[in-house]
Amino acid sequence: MATIRLGDTAPDFTAESSMGTINLYDYLGDSWGILFSHPADFTPVCTTELGTAAKFKDEFDKRNVKMLALSVDGAASHAEWIKDINEVEHTTVNFPIIADEDKKVSMLYDMIHPKADSNHTVRSVFIIAPDKTVKLTLTYPPSTGRNFYELLRVVDSLQLTAYHKVATPANWEHGKDVVVSPSISTADAKNMFAKGITEVKPYLRMTPDPTE
């Protein structure tokens, strides 16, 4: 079991899910992907998370991001749990939940941290680019639910910085000013960014969001 680091190729796998057999690479195709694990079915925090994820699906779709959840329980259990999620969260779970009873995928992605829980996965998040490289990893303890607004914000940043020579500052949100990449000289930046730059410090140059 190896730790997955940023820039690594996301391990491919084939597994059963709430929507049938899933192959990760086939499922993602040319899209971005977000893979997130849940400690177990019929757990309270996970129920709120999966309901929230379903409500956010349209936003992820706009960004060409496909969602894929995972729990160490089976597909039949997932089917019953989804009924509860839909009822409690007033939504429809509209993405696959991997059935990882043999913990094959969990081990492949180092989702089981024995000092946290020896049987269930922690709340792992992997954002995967279209070239199948891992662009972000997050690990939450089982007791802490995820912030899906933050996951959308991260996707916006990753997609922006993948295609423009910029970085995003603290608390950045789509449409706000961004940081000019340190690898670009100020003279080059003035030519590169038509909306202009503001030199706060020689190493800190700001420019309006180039996608706006």
ABEGO torsion letter per residue (X at the ends): XBBBBBGBBBBBBBBBBAAEBBBAAAAAEABBBBBBBBABBGBAAAAAAAAAAAAAAAAAAAAGBBBBBBBABBAAAAAAAAAAAAAAAGBBBABBBBBBAAGAAAAAAGABBAAABAABBBBBBBBBBAAGBBABBBBBBAABBBBAAAAAAAAAAAAAAAABBBBBBBGBBBGBBBBBBAABBAAAAAAABAAEBBBABAABBBBBBAAX
